[in-house]
Amino acid sequence: MLRVGTIVLNVKDAQRAAQFWHRALGYAYQDGAYHEDVTPVLLPQSAAAAVPVALDESDRTHLDLHTDSAQEQQAEVERLVALGATRVPWTYPAGARFVVLADPEGNLFCVVDTSAE
């Protein structure tokens, strides 16, 4: 059975992106683990960090980062912005439980409050 082994993001500055995502997610940083070159890879700290993949024909490639409450979501958004993320102008639907941000490379990602699920 196939499983997701690596999520690869296209970036312009691998070192800058690796530092952002390492600090944002707390994953371990390792050089050269993806190819024989020095491509940085971020590794989950535990096997419990498995990531589901959604296939959507109308949405952009992005990460959804989950939080357990609206307060945690707000704190994480502020922390990620302090790390170098930027808020993205977005038309949110009524009752939206997500905030759209971009990493320092411009890759979009969402911080989602999952407390209503």
Residue pairs with C-beta under 8 A, 6 or more apart in sequence:
4 50
4 51
4 53
6 34
6 41
7 51
7 63
8 34
9 17
9 105
9 107
10 107
11 17
11 105
11 107
12 105
13 104
13 105
14 39
14 40
15 40
16 104
16 105
17 40
17 103
17 104
17 105
17 107
18 29
18 40
18 42
19 29
20 83
20 84
20 85
20 103
20 104
21 27
21 42
21 103
22 28
22 29
22 42
23 83
24 65
24 79
24 80
24 83
24 85
24 103
25 42
25 65
26 45
27 42
27 43
27 44
27 45
27 49
28 42
28 43
28 44
28 45
29 40
29 41
29 42
30 40
30 41
30 42
30 43
31 38
31 39
31 40
31 41
32 38
32 39
32 41
33 39
33 41
33 43
34 40
34 41
44 50
54 64
60 108
62 107
62 108
62 109
62 110
63 107
63 109
63 110
64 98
64 109
64 110
64 112
65 76
65 109
65 110
65 111
65 112
66 112
66 114
67 73
67 76
67 111
67 112
67 113
67 114
67 115
68 113
68 114
68 115
69 113
69 115
70 113
70 115
72 113
73 97
73 99
73 111
73 112
73 113
76 111
77 87
77 99
77 101
77 111
80 101
80 111
81 87
81 101
84 103
84 104
85 101
85 102
85 103
85 104
85 109
86 101
86 102
87 99
87 100
87 101
88 100
88 101
88 102
88 108
90 100
92 98
97 112
97 113
97 114
97 116
98 110
98 111
98 112
98 113
99 110
99 111
100 108
100 109
100 110
101 108
101 109
101 110
101 111
102 108
102 109
103 109
